[in-house]
Amino acid sequence: MKKLVIHGGRRLSGEVTIGGAKNSTVALIPAAILAETPVKFDSVPDILDVYNLQAILNSMNVTSTFRGGELMIDPTNIVESELPSTAIKSLRASYYFMGSLLGRFGRATVTFPGGDNIGPRPIDQHIKGFEALGATVHEENDTVYINAENGLKAARIFLDVVSVGATMNIIMAAVHAEGTTVLENAAREPEIIDLATFLNNMGAQIRGAGTDVIRITGVKKLESKNTHTIIPDRIEAGTYLALAAAQGDGVLVKNVIPEHLESFTAKLLEMGVDLEVREDSIYVPKSVNLQPIHIKTAPFPGFATDLQQPVTPLLTLASGTSVIQETIYPERTRHIPELQKLGVDISNDVYGQINVTQSSNFHGARVSAAEIRAGASLVATGLMADGITEVINAEHVLRGYDHIVHKLTMLNADIQIEEE
């Protein structure tokens, strides 16, 4: 087990470059097995999830090499095999192998995925989509068995709730299905556009990604002809923007797509953070006289649930009480008791509302990262606090943030990884 040790109180300044999107990467790697040629990705974040996905690929005789942000995957000698349950259970995004294996072989057997514990995240919409395409699905002993004996056939599918995971999984399953699948009430996240772009560049016919109606016309084969560059991580970018506003004396956040962050930056501007939004970067000056705000998480283009925890330390500087309504995962509150240990005035109720009141005199403490974004909020608060903060279960943070210790160190933070 690893921990992050932070000597807090240092002001941050300089530049930070955002890596490729985690939420794209964890879908693109499973999607690579749909190709009949080697695949190359660029701007791949150096996070633990990538290595876990490589272990899963290796179990299917799919070779991969990862260095310097470039990931090569060769699925040409892929074989069906039992996927390693340890790697599957370590990250929820392993469920994308359901769609990619179904699209490649017409069947899939996947142990029920693990990942962050942030409340119920059922896969019923994934299953609904697979069944509409002609597959039979049953669950037994924490394992999902999917089989399309008669081949996959196009269907009209309406998602009962907007789901990024189900949208991506259905796209991957449908790329080889006979006919044109119409997916309605689809999620609109930029990461879905990224997946569709990758598949289209290999010969898929996907139209409407980024809207709530996506049409997928099945094709016989997919062949990679160029390197796919993964989009910048809007959640990592938002995390550094909030941290720069809270503890920075002038920080330039580079490699961002500002359009992906509009719901987030709008809230920072509402607080009084004088952002300078440029073409592919955002400058955050030292922020003073901040005002409290009301945040309500929502599917894209709304305020991302993955950013409600990273923005929390900044809210403590506003002159009053800010309110967060978590509508996506109401149980995403495991950071609250840990932040309280650091001196944050924060509380929540049974309806998913979180209240953050102006706080000061944060003090170092030993706290635990329950999941990725909770860990990010603890790291940010530790950087703002006096004394030493130890964030245990740091693997959760390292799962989602590319080179976080190096990037923070370059901004003048005092932070190290140590063995617990």
C-alpha positions in Angstrom: 0.0 0.0 0.0 1.2 3.5 -0.8 0.5 6.8 0.8 1.0 10.4 -0.2 2.9 12.6 2.3 2.2 16.3 1.9 3.9 19.2 3.7 1.2 21.8 3.2 1.0 25.6 3.1 3.2 26.3 0.1 1.7 28.5 -2.6 1.6 27.1 -6.1 2.8 28.7 -9.4 4.0 27.7 -12.8 2.6 25.5 -15.5 0.9 22.1 -15.6 0.2 20.0 -18.7 -2.9 17.8 -18.7 -2.7 14.2 -19.8 -5.0 12.1 -21.9 -8.5 11.4 -20.6 -8.7 8.5 -18.2 -12.4 8.0 -19.1 -11.5 7.7 -22.8 -8.5 5.5 -22.2 -10.3 2.9 -20.2 -12.9 2.4 -23.1 -10.4 2.8 -26.0 -8.1 0.0 -24.7 -10.9 -2.6 -24.7 -12.2 -1.2 -28.0 -8.8 -2.0 -29.6 -9.5 -5.7 -29.7 -12.2 -5.0 -32.3 -9.4 -4.2 -34.8 -7.9 -6.8 -37.0 -4.6 -4.9 -37.1 -2.2 -3.5 -34.5 -3.4 -0.2 -32.9 -1.5 2.7 -31.6 -2.6 5.4 -29.1 -0.8 8.6 -28.1 -1.3 10.9 -25.1 -2.1 7.8 -22.9 -2.1 8.8 -19.2 0.4 6.9 -17.0 -2.1 5.6 -14.5 -2.6 2.2 -12.8 -5.8 1.5 -14.8 -3.7 1.3 -18.0 -1.5 -1.4 -16.5 -4.5 -3.4 -15.2 -6.1 -3.3 -18.7 -2.8 -4.5 -20.2 -2.9 -7.5 -17.8 -6.4 -8.3 -19.1 -5.3 -8.0 -22.7 -2.3 -10.2 -22.0 -4.7 -13.0 -20.8 -6.2 -13.0 -24.3 -2.8 -13.2 -26.0 -3.1 -9.6 -27.0 0.4 -8.0 -26.7 0.9 -4.4 -25.7 3.8 -2.0 -24.9 3.4 1.3 -23.1 6.1 3.9 -22.8 6.3 7.7 -23.1 2.6 8.2 -23.4 2.4 5.8 -26.4 0.5 2.5 -26.2 0.8 -0.2 -28.9 -1.8 -3.0 -28.9 -1.6 -6.0 -31.2 -4.9 -8.0 -31.2 -4.1 -10.0 -34.3 -3.5 -13.2 -32.4 -6.3 -12.8 -29.9 -7.8 -15.9 -28.3 -10.9 -16.3 -26.1 -9.9 -17.0 -22.5 -10.9 -16.4 -19.0 -10.2 -12.9 -18.0 -8.1 -12.4 -14.7 -10.6 -11.6 -12.0 -8.1 -9.6 -9.9 -7.6 -7.1 -12.7 -11.3 -7.1 -13.6 -12.3 -6.4 -10.0 -9.8 -3.6 -9.6 -11.5 -1.2 -12.0 -15.0 -0.8 -13.0 -14.2 0.2 -16.6 -13.3 -3.5 -17.3 -17.0 -3.9 -18.1 -16.1 -2.4 -21.5 -14.8 -5.8 -22.4 -18.4 -7.0 -22.4 -19.2 -4.8 -25.5 -15.8 -5.3 -27.2 -15.8 -9.1 -26.8 -19.4 -9.4 -27.9 -18.6 -7.3 -30.9 -15.5 -9.4 -31.7 -16.6 -12.9 -30.9 -20.4 -12.7 -30.5 -20.0 -13.7 -26.8 -18.4 -12.6 -23.6 -17.8 -13.9 -20.1 -16.8 -11.2 -17.7 -16.5 -11.2 -13.9 -18.7 -8.5 -12.4 -16.5 -5.4 -12.4 -15.1 -3.6 -9.4 -13.7 0.0 -9.1 -14.6 2.9 -6.9 -17.2 2.4 -4.3 -19.4 5.5 -4.8 -22.8 3.9 -4.6 -24.9 1.7 -6.9 -23.9 1.8 -10.5 -26.0 -1.0 -12.1 -25.3 -2.4 -15.6 -29.0 -3.0 -16.4 -28.9 -0.5 -19.4 -25.8 -2.3 -20.8 -27.7 -5.6 -20.6 -30.8 -4.1 -22.1 -28.7 -3.0 -25.1 -27.0 -6.3 -25.6 -30.3 -8.1 -25.4 -31.9 -5.8 -28.0 -29.0 -6.6 -30.3 -29.9 -10.3 -30.0 -27.7 -11.5 -27.2 -28.8 -13.6 -24.2 -27.5 -12.4 -20.9 -27.4 -14.1 -17.5 -25.5 -13.5 -14.3 -24.2 -16.2 -12.0 -21.7 -16.1 -9.1 -20.6 -12.5 -9.8 -20.0 -13.4 -13.5 -21.9 -12.1 -16.6 -22.4 -14.5 -19.5 -23.4 -12.9 -22.8 -24.0 -14.9 -26.0 -25.3 -14.1 -29.4 -25.6 -17.5 -31.0 -27.4 -16.2 -34.1 -25.2 -13.1 -34.6 -25.9 -9.6 -33.6 -28.7 -7.7 -35.4 -29.3 -4.0 -35.4 -32.0 -2.6 -33.1 -33.6 0.6 -31.9 -32.5 1.1 -28.3 -33.8 3.7 -25.9 -31.8 4.1 -22.7 -34.0 4.5 -19.6 -31.3 6.6 -18.0 -28.4 8.5 -19.5 -25.4 6.2 -19.1 -21.9 6.8 -20.4 -20.9 3.2 -19.8 -23.9 1.7 -21.5 -23.6 4.1 -24.5 -20.0 3.1 -25.1 -20.6 -0.6 -24.6 -23.6 -0.7 -27.0 -21.5 1.2 -29.6 -18.7 -1.4 -29.3 -21.2 -4.3 -29.6 -23.0 -2.8 -32.5 -20.1 -1.9 -34.8 -20.2 -5.4 -36.3 -24.0 -6.0 -36.0 -26.0 -6.5 -39.2 -27.9 -3.3 -40.1 -28.1 0.1 -38.5 -28.6 0.4 -34.7 -30.2 3.6 -33.4 -29.3 4.4 -29.8 -31.6 7.0 -28.2 -31.2 9.0 -25.0 -27.5 8.3 -25.4 -24.9 10.0 -23.2 -23.2 13.0 -24.8 -19.8 13.1 -23.1 -16.7 14.1 -25.1 -15.2 10.7 -24.3 -17.9 9.1 -26.3 -17.0 11.3 -29.3 -13.4 10.2 -28.7 -14.4 6.5 -28.9 -16.5 7.0 -32.0 -13.7 8.9 -33.7 -11.2 6.1 -33.0 -13.6 3.4 -34.4 -14.6 5.6 -37.4 -11.0 6.0 -38.3 -10.7 2.2 -38.5 -13.8 1.9 -40.8 -16.7 2.0 -38.5 -19.9 3.9 -39.4 -21.0 5.8 -36.3 -22.9 9.0 -36.6 -24.3 11.4 -34.0 -21.8 10.8 -31.2 -22.0 13.9 -28.9 -25.8 14.1 -29.4 -28.5 12.0 -27.7 -29.2 9.9 -30.9 -26.4 7.8 -32.2 -26.6 5.6 -35.3 -24.2 2.7 -35.8 -24.2 0.8 -39.1 -22.4 -2.5 -38.8 -19.3 -3.2 -40.8 -17.4 -6.4 -41.5 -13.9 -5.4 -40.3 -12.0 -2.6 -38.6 -8.4 -1.8 -39.5 -6.2 0.8 -37.9 -4.3 3.1 -40.3 -3.1 5.9 -38.0 -2.3 6.8 -34.4 -5.2 7.9 -32.3 -4.4 10.8 -30.0 -6.6 10.7 -26.8 -8.4 13.9 -25.9 -7.2 15.8 -22.8 -8.7 14.8 -19.5 -11.3 17.4 -18.5 -11.6 16.0 -15.0 -7.8 16.3 -14.4 -8.0 19.8 -15.9 -10.8 20.8 -13.6 -9.0 19.4 -10.6 -5.9 21.6 -11.3 -8.0 24.6 -12.1 -9.7 24.4 -8.7 -6.5 23.8 -6.9 -4.8 26.7 -8.7 -7.7 29.0 -7.7 -7.5 27.8 -4.1 -3.7 27.8 -3.5 -2.1 29.4 -6.5 -0.3 32.6 -7.2 -0.7 32.2 -11.0 -1.0 28.8 -12.7 -1.3 28.0 -16.4 -3.2 24.8 -17.1 -2.1 23.6 -20.6 -3.5 21.0 -23.0 -7.2 21.6 -22.3 -10.3 21.8 -24.5 -12.1 24.7 -22.9 -15.5 23.7 -24.5 -15.4 20.5 -22.4 -15.1 22.5 -19.2 -17.7 25.2 -19.7 -20.1 24.1 -17.0 -17.1 24.0 -14.6 -15.4 27.2 -15.5 -18.7 29.0 -15.4 -19.0 28.1 -11.7 -15.4 29.3 -11.1 -16.2 32.6 -12.8 -19.4 32.9 -10.7 -17.3 32.5 -7.6 -15.1 35.4 -8.7 -12.1 33.4 -10.1 -10.8 35.7 -12.9 -9.9 32.9 -15.4 -8.2 33.7 -18.7 -9.5 31.1 -21.1 -7.2 30.7 -24.2 -7.4 28.4 -27.2 -6.0 25.3 -25.5 -5.0 26.5 -22.0 -6.5 28.4 -19.1 -4.6 30.8 -16.8 -5.7 31.0 -13.2 -4.5 34.1 -11.3 -4.3 34.4 -7.6 -7.9 34.5 -6.4 -9.4 36.6 -3.6 -12.8 37.7 -2.4 -14.6 34.5 -3.5 -18.4 34.1 -3.3 -20.3 31.0 -2.4 -22.1 29.1 -5.2 -24.7 26.4 -5.8 -23.6 23.3 -7.8 -25.9 20.6 -9.2 -24.2 17.7 -10.8 -25.7 16.5 -14.1 -24.7 14.5 -17.2 -22.7 16.3 -19.8 -22.8 19.2 -20.7 -23.8 19.8 -17.0 -21.4 19.9 -14.0 -19.6 16.6 -13.9 -20.0 14.4 -10.8 -16.3 13.6 -11.0 -15.6 17.3 -10.2 -17.8 17.9 -7.2 -15.2 16.5 -4.8 -12.1 18.2 -6.4 -13.8 21.6 -6.3 -14.8 21.2 -2.6 -11.5 22.6 -1.1 -11.9 25.8 -3.2 -15.4 26.3 -1.9 -14.0 26.5 1.7 -12.5 29.9 0.7 -15.9 31.5 -0.3 -17.5 34.0 2.1 -20.5 31.9 3.1 -21.9 28.4 2.5 -21.8 26.7 -0.8 -24.2 23.9 -1.7 -23.6 20.9 -3.8 -26.5 18.7 -5.0 -25.1 15.3 -6.1 -27.8 14.0 -8.5 -25.7 11.3 -10.2 -24.2 9.4 -7.3 -25.9 10.6 -4.0 -23.6 8.2 -2.0 -20.5 10.0 -3.3 -19.8 11.4 0.2 -17.0 9.3 1.6 -14.6 12.3 1.4 -16.6 14.3 3.9 -15.5 12.7 7.2 -11.9 12.7 6.0 -12.1 16.4 5.1 -13.5 17.1 8.5 -10.4 15.6 10.0 -8.4 18.3 8.1 -10.6 21.1 9.6 -13.1 21.5 6.7 -16.6 22.7 7.7 -18.6 20.3 5.5 -21.7 18.3 6.1 -24.3 16.4 4.1 -27.8 15.1 4.4 -29.7 12.0 3.2 -31.0 13.8 0.1 -27.5 14.1 -1.5 -27.0 17.8 -0.5 -23.5 18.8 0.6 -22.9 22.0 2.5 -19.4 23.6 2.5 -19.0 26.6 4.8 -16.0 29.0 4.8 -13.2 27.4 6.7 -9.7 28.4 7.6 -6.7 27.1 9.7 -6.7 23.7 8.1 -4.3 21.3 9.8 -2.5 18.2 8.6 -3.9 14.8 9.5 -3.9 11.2 8.5 -6.8 10.6 6.1 -7.9 7.8 3.7 -8.7 8.1 0.0 -11.8 6.0 -0.5 -11.8 6.5 -4.3 -10.2 8.6 -7.0 -11.9 11.9 -6.8 -12.3 11.8 -3.0 -8.5 11.3 -2.9 -8.0 14.4 -5.1 -10.0 16.5 -2.7 -7.9 15.3 0.2 -4.6 16.0 -1.7 -5.8 19.6 -2.5 -6.8 20.2 1.1 -3.6 18.8 2.4 -1.7 21.2 0.1 -3.7 24.1 1.7 -3.3 22.9 5.3 -0.6 23.7 7.8 1.6 20.7 8.8 1.9 17.3 7.4 -1.0 15.4 5.8 -0.8 11.7 5.0 -3.2 10.3 2.4 -3.4 6.5 2.7 -4.8 4.2 0.1 -3.1 6.5 -2.4 -3.5 3.8 -5.1 -7.0 5.3 -5.7 -5.5 8.7 -6.5 -2.7 7.1 -8.7 -5.4 5.2 -10.7 -6.8 8.5 -12.0 -4.1 11.2 -12.1 -1.2 11.0 -14.5 2.2 11.8 -12.8 0.4 13.7 -10.0 3.4 13.9 -7.7 5.7 15.2 -10.4 3.2 17.7 -11.7 2.4 19.1 -8.2 6.1 19.2 -7.4 6.8 21.3 -10.5 4.1 23.7 -9.2 6.1 24.1 -5.9 4.2 21.6 -3.8 6.0 19.4 -1.3 4.6 15.9 -1.9 6.0 12.4 -2.0 4.8 8.9 -2.4 5.9 6.5 0.4 5.2 2.9 1.2 2.6 2.5 3.9 
